[in-house]
């Protein structure tokens, strides 16, 4: 699918208080720059010293952090960055980039399914519109291949909210047992935060980027 690159500088869609503690940072093994953890992917080595992604950041062992960016991942594979960081021989899967994309898309779909089960998701144009009008949404999700007219009408009501619009209608539909879906809205909470974090990582790997409605940054 075609994804317009529109990287945004807003760090969170959850409207954290100005008094909240600063988000922990980690250093990317390629760029060598510290970044907030939500923009990185953690990797560890399994017992056979194979590089394994740790999206939940719970696997034991020393972690290696990589920016969730297609160019950075490709560079890490080409320059032996994992072996340098581990100071020893490692095995990097040949299809690492594809594996990351697939895993992150699956995680995003799982968060959407859990949000529906928890009553924290609306689907369909009219339901999403009402959710936005009532000010109950935290994230607007639109299919990349959905009709622009309907998406524009909802974006008008979602000014200032985070917008995820780099998944296809069939990918969104698969998350909820449908053939396709175009309009979704997630309500505030841990599930919307986790969805947005993984959606941003996924966007970085496929060449998409963070947006907020109304062109705000």
Secondary structure as the mmCIF struct_conf table of DSSP 4:
data_model
#
loop_
_struct_conf.conf_type_id
_struct_conf.id
_struct_conf.beg_label_comp_id
_struct_conf.beg_label_asym_id
_struct_conf.beg_label_seq_id
_struct_conf.end_label_comp_id
_struct_conf.end_label_asym_id
_struct_conf.end_label_seq_id
BEND BEND1 UNK A 13 UNK A 14
TURN_TY1_P TURN_TY1_P1 UNK A 18 UNK A 19
BEND BEND2 UNK A 20 UNK A 20
HELX_LH_PP_P HELX_LH_PP_P1 UNK A 21 UNK A 24
STRN STRN1 UNK A 25 UNK A 27
STRN STRN2 UNK A 28 UNK A 28
TURN_TY1_P TURN_TY1_P2 UNK A 29 UNK A 31
STRN STRN3 UNK A 34 UNK A 36
HELX_RH_3T_P HELX_RH_3T_P1 UNK A 37 UNK A 39
STRN STRN4 UNK A 40 UNK A 45
TURN_TY1_P TURN_TY1_P3 UNK A 47 UNK A 48
STRN STRN5 UNK A 50 UNK A 50
STRN STRN6 UNK A 51 UNK A 53
TURN_TY1_P TURN_TY1_P4 UNK A 55 UNK A 56
BEND BEND3 UNK A 57 UNK A 57
BEND BEND4 UNK A 60 UNK A 61
STRN STRN7 UNK A 64 UNK A 67
BEND BEND5 UNK A 68 UNK A 68
HELX_RH_AL_P HELX_RH_AL_P1 UNK A 70 UNK A 78
TURN_TY1_P TURN_TY1_P5 UNK A 79 UNK A 80
HELX_RH_AL_P HELX_RH_AL_P2 UNK A 81 UNK A 86
TURN_TY1_P TURN_TY1_P6 UNK A 87 UNK A 87
BEND BEND6 UNK A 88 UNK A 88
STRN STRN8 UNK A 91 UNK A 91
TURN_TY1_P TURN_TY1_P7 UNK A 94 UNK A 95
HELX_RH_AL_P HELX_RH_AL_P3 UNK A 96 UNK A 117
TURN_TY1_P TURN_TY1_P8 UNK A 118 UNK A 119
STRN STRN9 UNK A 121 UNK A 123
BEND BEND7 UNK A 124 UNK A 124
HELX_RH_AL_P HELX_RH_AL_P4 UNK A 125 UNK A 133
TURN_TY1_P TURN_TY1_P9 UNK A 134 UNK A 135
STRN STRN10 UNK A 137 UNK A 143
TURN_TY1_P TURN_TY1_P10 UNK A 144 UNK A 145
BEND BEND8 UNK A 146 UNK A 146
HELX_RH_AL_P HELX_RH_AL_P5 UNK A 148 UNK A 157
TURN_TY1_P TURN_TY1_P11 UNK A 158 UNK A 158
STRN STRN11 UNK A 159 UNK A 159
TURN_TY1_P TURN_TY1_P12 UNK A 160 UNK A 160
BEND BEND9 UNK A 161 UNK A 161
STRN STRN12 UNK A 162 UNK A 167
HELX_RH_AL_P HELX_RH_AL_P6 UNK A 169 UNK A 175
TURN_TY1_P TURN_TY1_P13 UNK A 176 UNK A 177
BEND BEND10 UNK A 178 UNK A 179
STRN STRN13 UNK A 183 UNK A 187
BEND BEND11 UNK A 188 UNK A 189
HELX_RH_AL_P HELX_RH_AL_P7 UNK A 190 UNK A 206
TURN_TY1_P TURN_TY1_P14 UNK A 207 UNK A 207
STRN STRN14 UNK A 211 UNK A 212
STRN STRN15 UNK A 213 UNK A 213
TURN_TY1_P TURN_TY1_P15 UNK A 214 UNK A 215
#
